[in-house]
Amino acid sequence: MPLARRLTLGDATAIGLGSMIGAGVFSVWGPAIGVAGSGILIALVIAAIVAYCNATASAQLAAVHPVAGGTYAYARAEIGPWWGFVAGWSFVVGKIASCAAMAMTFAAYAAPDGWQRPVAIAAVVALVTVNCLGITRTALVTRVLVVCSLLGLAVVVAVGLGSASASTPSPLPDATAYGVLQAAGLLFFAFAGYARIATMGEEVVDPARTIPRAIALALGGAVFVYVLIGITVVVTLGGEAVSSSAPLADVLASTGWAALTPVVRITAAAASLGALLALLTGIGRTTLAMAREKDLPSFLAKVDDRRQVPRRAEIVIAVIVVGIVLVADLRDAIGFSSFGVLLYYLIANAAAFRQHGAVRRHPRALQVVGALGCLLLVNTLPVLASIVGTAVVLIGVLSRVVRLRLTR
């Protein structure tokens, strides 16, 4: 049974923004400025360029293949089943870990000490319940969370830039080429949420027109927000941002507006929930697509007759995420998720590069730049993250080999 086409341009754009304006905008600046120093804005531009190239690949593919699953479905159609499996497996496994980390991030802002895990579990259960009620409910809740996040960030920018002339920030560390690339890698993952729009291609109205426009609008909006926040942090905190675990709260404190710090806490909680909701939605659709092709248990391919959502997949994912939250704290241990994201987009660029004729919307050069950008940024990841990411991909590949042999 197919999913229902109910998402409008506004819905799809909101889901993309909710994915990109997540908890990262509140925490990425310290590590990014620490490695990029005075080159932080150059790193932001590099990340935006790589993200744009990857976004054009996803948009072009989604216009031709308006089905659930994102790059999993696109790579199967354009390159072959194995490439599709690697992309889908990397996305599902990596993003499930991200869900657990995002739930714990929300709880860190919203719950008192000792209550983080119960609150994180409650958040996962609540958001999966929203997803199971139908995609229009998901879009509505996402809109609310995105508006809350943007309002809070607007307060930080207004206060920070309005008071910047009265303060003298400490100097930024000197920039190095490798440090700028490392920072670009950190910032790129903040922009990777536009893939969530593509994974829901089966639920978008007029997908050939709506998905490319939604991806462009969401990415453009996210880049604009990150540029404003980056400038605000640099001109108010300067080098002090390197040692800050909550740079946006410190922006308010440094300008004499510490009383507004709860605004940052509420905004970060809303942004974390928005990103978590978009993650759960995207994983559910990719899981559905993989189950339809028997790359995951076919039990998960069932679409609810009434709500027309992959309810079984959503519930199973929620159970796994809750289990991870109970046994591990992944806020500092999800480097392999970054590895999976870059591999996912590398395959997306390869699939889009193979498209010919009238279906092409963008020059092939953009796919080449996107693929090279993914390869460049993956080499800036910590060695352990790359090793763990490679191991996770190999486990998936071996499991598929075993399944295919047993099936034969």
ZIWOZI-V651790 format. One line per field, one symbol per residue. phi: phi as a letter, one per 30 degrees, with the letter a starting at -180 (. if undefined). burial: b if it has 24 or more other ideal C-beta (glycine too) atoms within 12 Angstrom, else e. A space follows every 50 residues. Layout:
phi=???
burial=???
This chain:
phi=.ddddbddedddddddddddccdedcbddeddddcchdcddddddddddd dddddddddddddcbdbdjidedddedccleddddedddddddddddddd dddddedddccdejcddedddddddddddedddkdddeddddeddddddd ddddddddddddcddcbbdddddddbdddddddddddeddcddddddddc edccdhddcddedddddddddddedddddddddddccidddeccdbdddd edddciceddeedddddddddddddddddedddddddeddddcidbeded ddcddddhbdddddddddddddddedcbccdcbbddddeddddededddd dddddbidddcbddeddddddddddddddcdeeddddddddddddddddd dddddddd
burial=eebebbbbbebbbbbbbbbbbbbbbbbbbbbbbbbbbbbbbbbbbbbbbb bbbbbbbbbbbbbbbbbbbbbbbbbbbbbeeebbbbbbbbbbbbbbbbbb bbbbbbbbbbeeeeebbebbbbbbbbbbebbbebbbbbbbbbbebbebbb ebbbbbbebbbebeeebebeebbebeeebbbbbbbbbbbbbbbbbbbbbb bbbbbebeebbbbbbbbbbbbbbbbbbbbbbbbbbbbbbbbbebebbbbb bbbbbebeebbebbbbbbbbbbbbbbbbbbbbbbbbbbbbbbbebbeeeb bbbbeebbbbbbbbbbbbebbbebbeeeebbeebbbbbbbbbbbbbbbbb bbbbbeeeeebbeeebbebbbbbbebbbebbeeebbebbbebbeebbeeb eeeeeeee
